[in-house]
């Protein structure tokens, strides 16, 4: 297989993996956040476990060529800022909001940051795709925020929506900078997980409320694997590698299909109805993804 086609295949495969992980992450975390788990507990599972697993790699490779401030920026954006914003928001607002306001708006933030940081503009096809995706996101968002679902909204749902957007913007910063600095996927995952664990776990154990003991053992085990391995190490590896192959703007357009999956699966799993407006929004997002995938090609190294 020619190198360009191989890179494209790798990028698309990683993107599919990200879609599966993020959809599962949003649905299961929303379920757990409504129960005994606090945002503090979920972050402890996320970075305590992943940090221990990746510690040998950091001890062997150090910061893998990153300066201390670069490692700190990647750790903060993909670590505590993203996680605390997302976990706190999922306790305040439904999964449908999460799908719309996190991965759904990620292409917008990434396009803006890519233009500023890497001086790259969107192609015509990417611009059309972005317009379709954002139209679908806006329709789903309007329905979930101002439509029928708004009647049953909690008083702090607006804060959850703001935190979802904060998490999306934080992850966009990580995505663009990780590619800009040329950090390898495994090294990026190791640096983020270990430094975030080292910074967070002492604070959690000494100063924050711990409620893990209130959750069933099976749910702790499930969240430990999901948060500490799959959605942390897995996402960092896949996202960094896919961004290298496809470019950050294209990657985030492809993964913005997550809102559609979350909206559809939330019906049987979380009891959230899919209205006509939300269904039309899902259709627009899918069209935007199809327009993106139809013109995909791998990027040359270093672009």
C-alpha positions as CSV (number, residue, x, y, z in Angstrom):
1,X,0.0,0.0,0.0
2,X,1.4,3.5,-0.9
3,X,2.5,5.5,2.2
4,X,-0.2,8.2,1.6
5,X,-3.0,5.6,1.5
6,X,-1.6,3.8,4.5
7,X,-1.6,7.0,6.5
8,X,-5.1,7.7,5.4
9,X,-6.2,4.3,6.5
10,X,-4.5,4.7,9.9
11,X,-6.0,8.1,10.4
12,X,-9.6,6.9,9.6
13,X,-9.2,3.8,11.8
14,X,-8.1,5.9,14.7
15,X,-10.9,8.3,14.1
16,X,-13.5,5.4,14.2
17,X,-11.9,4.3,17.5
18,X,-12.2,7.8,18.9
19,X,-15.9,8.0,18.0
20,X,-16.6,4.7,19.7
21,X,-14.7,5.7,22.8
22,X,-16.2,9.1,23.2
23,X,-19.7,7.9,22.6
24,X,-19.2,5.3,25.3
25,X,-17.5,7.8,27.6
26,X,-20.3,10.3,27.4
27,X,-23.1,7.8,28.0
28,X,-21.5,5.9,30.8
29,X,-20.1,8.9,32.6
30,X,-23.5,10.6,32.5
31,X,-25.0,7.5,34.0
32,X,-22.4,7.3,36.8
33,X,-22.4,11.1,37.4
34,X,-26.0,10.9,38.3
35,X,-25.2,8.3,41.0
36,X,-22.5,8.0,43.7
37,X,-19.5,9.2,41.7
38,X,-18.4,12.8,42.0
39,X,-16.2,14.6,39.4
40,X,-13.3,14.3,41.9
41,X,-13.7,10.5,42.0
42,X,-13.9,10.1,38.3
43,X,-10.8,12.2,37.8
44,X,-9.0,10.0,40.4
45,X,-9.8,6.9,38.5
46,X,-8.9,8.6,35.3
47,X,-5.4,9.8,36.2
48,X,-4.5,7.6,39.1
49,X,-4.7,4.5,37.0
50,X,-3.5,5.8,33.7
51,X,-0.6,7.6,35.5
52,X,0.6,4.4,37.1
53,X,0.3,2.5,33.8
54,X,2.3,5.1,31.9
55,X,4.9,5.8,34.6
56,X,7.5,3.3,33.3
57,X,7.5,5.0,29.9
58,X,8.1,8.5,31.4
59,X,10.8,7.1,33.6
60,X,12.5,5.7,30.6
61,X,11.9,8.6,28.1
62,X,11.4,11.6,30.3
63,X,9.4,14.3,28.6
64,X,10.3,13.0,25.2
65,X,11.7,16.2,23.9
66,X,9.0,18.5,25.2
67,X,10.1,21.4,27.4
68,X,8.6,21.6,30.9
69,X,6.2,24.3,29.9
70,X,5.0,22.4,26.8
71,X,4.4,19.3,28.9
72,X,2.5,21.5,31.4
73,X,0.3,22.9,28.7
74,X,-0.5,19.5,27.2
75,X,-1.2,18.1,30.7
76,X,-3.5,20.9,31.7
77,X,-5.5,21.0,28.5
78,X,-6.0,17.3,28.0
79,X,-5.9,16.5,31.7
80,X,-7.5,18.5,34.6
81,X,-9.2,21.3,32.6
82,X,-10.9,18.9,30.1
83,X,-11.8,16.3,32.7
84,X,-13.0,18.4,35.5
85,X,-15.1,20.5,33.1
86,X,-16.6,17.4,31.4
87,X,-17.3,15.5,34.6
88,X,-18.8,18.4,36.4
89,X,-21.0,19.2,33.3
90,X,-22.2,15.7,33.0
91,X,-23.6,15.9,36.5
92,X,-25.6,19.0,35.6
93,X,-26.8,18.5,32.0
94,X,-28.0,15.5,29.9
95,X,-25.8,13.4,27.6
96,X,-27.5,15.0,24.6
97,X,-26.0,18.3,25.6
98,X,-22.6,16.7,26.0
99,X,-22.6,15.3,22.5
100,X,-23.6,18.6,21.0
101,X,-21.5,21.0,23.0
102,X,-18.3,18.9,23.3
103,X,-17.3,16.9,20.2
104,X,-20.0,18.7,18.2
105,X,-18.3,22.1,18.6
106,X,-14.8,20.8,18.5
107,X,-14.4,21.4,14.7
108,X,-15.1,25.1,15.2
109,X,-12.6,25.6,18.0
110,X,-10.0,23.5,16.1
111,X,-10.5,25.4,12.9
112,X,-10.0,28.7,14.7
113,X,-6.9,27.5,16.6
114,X,-5.4,25.9,13.6
115,X,-5.7,29.1,11.6
116,X,-4.1,31.1,14.5
117,X,-1.4,28.6,15.6
118,X,-0.5,26.8,12.3
119,X,-1.6,29.4,9.8
120,X,-3.7,26.9,7.9
121,X,-7.0,27.8,6.3
122,X,-9.9,25.4,5.6
123,X,-10.4,24.1,2.1
124,X,-13.7,24.7,0.3
125,X,-14.8,21.1,1.1
126,X,-13.8,21.5,4.7
127,X,-15.7,24.8,5.0
128,X,-18.9,23.2,3.5
129,X,-18.5,20.2,5.9
130,X,-18.0,22.6,8.9
131,X,-21.1,24.6,7.9
132,X,-23.2,21.4,7.7
133,X,-21.9,20.1,11.0
134,X,-22.4,23.4,12.8
135,X,-26.0,23.7,11.4
136,X,-26.7,20.2,12.7
137,X,-25.1,21.0,16.1
138,X,-27.1,24.2,16.3
139,X,-30.4,22.4,15.6
140,X,-29.7,19.7,18.2
141,X,-28.5,22.3,20.6
142,X,-31.6,24.5,20.1
143,X,-33.9,21.5,20.7
144,X,-32.1,20.4,23.8
145,X,-31.7,23.9,25.3
146,X,-34.6,25.9,24.1
147,X,-37.1,23.3,22.8
148,X,-39.2,20.7,24.5
149,X,-36.3,19.5,26.7
150,X,-35.8,22.9,28.2
151,X,-39.0,22.7,30.2
152,X,-37.6,20.0,32.4
153,X,-34.1,21.6,32.7
154,X,-32.5,21.9,36.1
155,X,-31.6,25.4,37.3
156,X,-27.8,24.8,36.8
157,X,-28.1,23.2,33.4
158,X,-26.8,26.4,31.8
159,X,-23.6,26.0,33.9
160,X,-23.2,22.4,32.6
161,X,-23.5,23.7,29.0
162,X,-20.8,26.3,29.6
163,X,-18.5,23.6,31.1
164,X,-19.1,21.4,28.1
165,X,-17.9,24.2,25.8
166,X,-14.9,24.8,28.1
167,X,-14.0,21.1,27.8
168,X,-14.3,21.2,24.0
169,X,-12.1,24.3,23.8
170,X,-9.5,22.8,26.1
171,X,-9.3,19.6,24.0
172,X,-8.9,21.6,20.8
173,X,-5.9,23.4,22.3
174,X,-4.3,20.0,23.1
175,X,-5.1,18.6,19.6
176,X,-3.5,21.6,17.7
177,X,-0.5,22.0,20.0
178,X,0.4,18.3,20.1
179,X,0.6,18.3,16.3
180,X,2.4,21.6,16.2
181,X,5.1,20.3,18.5
182,X,5.4,17.0,16.8
183,X,5.0,14.9,19.9
184,X,4.6,11.1,19.3
185,X,1.2,9.7,20.3
186,X,2.5,7.3,23.0
187,X,4.8,10.0,24.5
188,X,1.9,12.5,24.6
189,X,-0.3,10.0,26.4
190,X,2.4,9.2,28.9
191,X,3.3,12.8,29.7
192,X,-0.3,13.9,30.1
193,X,-1.3,10.9,32.2
194,X,1.7,10.8,34.5
195,X,2.0,14.5,35.1
196,X,-1.8,14.9,35.6
197,X,-1.7,12.0,38.1
198,X,1.2,13.4,40.0
199,X,-0.4,16.8,40.2
200,X,-4.0,15.6,41.1
201,X,-3.8,12.5,43.3
202,X,-2.1,14.1,46.3
203,X,-4.8,16.9,46.3
204,X,-7.5,14.3,45.9
205,X,-6.3,12.1,48.7
206,X,-5.5,14.9,51.2
207,X,-8.1,17.6,50.5
208,X,-11.0,16.5,48.4
209,X,-14.2,14.5,49.4
210,X,-13.9,10.8,48.5
211,X,-17.2,9.0,47.7
212,X,-15.9,6.0,45.8
213,X,-17.0,3.7,48.6
214,X,-20.7,4.6,48.0
215,X,-20.7,3.1,44.5
216,X,-21.1,-0.6,43.8
217,X,-17.9,-2.6,43.2
218,X,-18.9,-3.5,39.7
219,X,-19.4,0.1,38.7
220,X,-16.1,1.1,40.2
221,X,-14.4,-1.6,38.1
222,X,-16.2,-0.5,34.9
223,X,-15.3,3.1,35.5
224,X,-11.7,2.2,36.4
225,X,-11.2,0.5,33.0
226,X,-13.2,3.1,31.1
227,X,-11.6,6.2,32.7
228,X,-8.2,4.9,33.6
229,X,-7.4,3.0,30.4
230,X,-9.8,3.4,27.5
231,X,-10.9,7.0,27.5
232,X,-7.6,8.4,28.8
233,X,-4.7,6.4,27.3
234,X,-6.8,5.1,24.3
235,X,-8.1,8.5,23.4
236,X,-4.8,10.3,23.7
237,X,-3.0,7.7,21.6
238,X,-5.7,7.6,18.9
239,X,-6.4,11.3,18.7
240,X,-2.7,12.3,18.5
241,X,-2.0,9.7,15.8
242,X,-5.1,10.6,13.8
243,X,-4.3,14.3,13.9
244,X,-0.8,13.5,12.5
245,X,-2.4,11.6,9.6
246,X,-5.5,13.7,8.8
247,X,-4.8,17.1,10.3
248,X,-6.6,18.5,13.3
249,X,-9.5,20.3,11.4
250,X,-10.4,17.2,9.3
251,X,-10.1,14.8,12.3
252,X,-12.5,16.9,14.4
253,X,-14.9,17.1,11.6
254,X,-15.0,13.3,11.3
255,X,-15.3,12.8,15.0
256,X,-18.2,15.3,15.2
257,X,-20.5,12.5,14.3
258,X,-20.4,11.6,18.1
259,X,-23.4,13.9,18.8
260,X,-25.5,11.8,16.4
261,X,-24.6,8.5,18.1
262,X,-25.1,10.0,21.6
263,X,-28.5,11.4,20.6
264,X,-29.6,8.1,19.1
265,X,-28.3,5.8,21.9
266,X,-29.5,8.1,24.7
267,X,-33.1,7.2,23.7
268,X,-32.9,3.5,24.9
269,X,-30.1,3.8,27.4
270,X,-30.9,7.1,29.2
271,X,-34.5,7.6,28.3
272,X,-33.9,10.9,26.4
273,X,-36.3,11.3,23.5
274,X,-35.2,12.1,20.0
275,X,-37.4,14.9,18.6
276,X,-37.9,15.9,15.0
277,X,-35.6,18.8,15.3
278,X,-32.9,16.7,16.9
279,X,-33.3,14.1,14.2
280,X,-32.8,16.7,11.5
281,X,-29.8,17.9,13.3
282,X,-28.3,14.4,13.4
283,X,-29.0,14.1,9.6
284,X,-27.1,17.4,8.9
285,X,-24.1,16.2,11.0
286,X,-24.0,12.9,9.1
287,X,-24.0,14.8,5.8
288,X,-21.2,17.0,7.0
289,X,-19.2,13.9,7.9
290,X,-19.9,12.3,4.5
291,X,-18.7,15.5,2.8
292,X,-15.5,15.4,4.8
293,X,-14.7,11.7,4.3
294,X,-15.4,11.9,0.6
295,X,-12.4,14.2,0.0
296,X,-10.0,12.8,2.6
297,X,-6.3,12.4,2.0
298,X,-3.4,12.0,4.4
299,X,-1.2,15.0,5.2
300,X,2.5,15.2,4.5
301,X,4.6,14.9,7.6
302,X,5.1,18.2,9.5
303,X,2.0,20.0,8.1
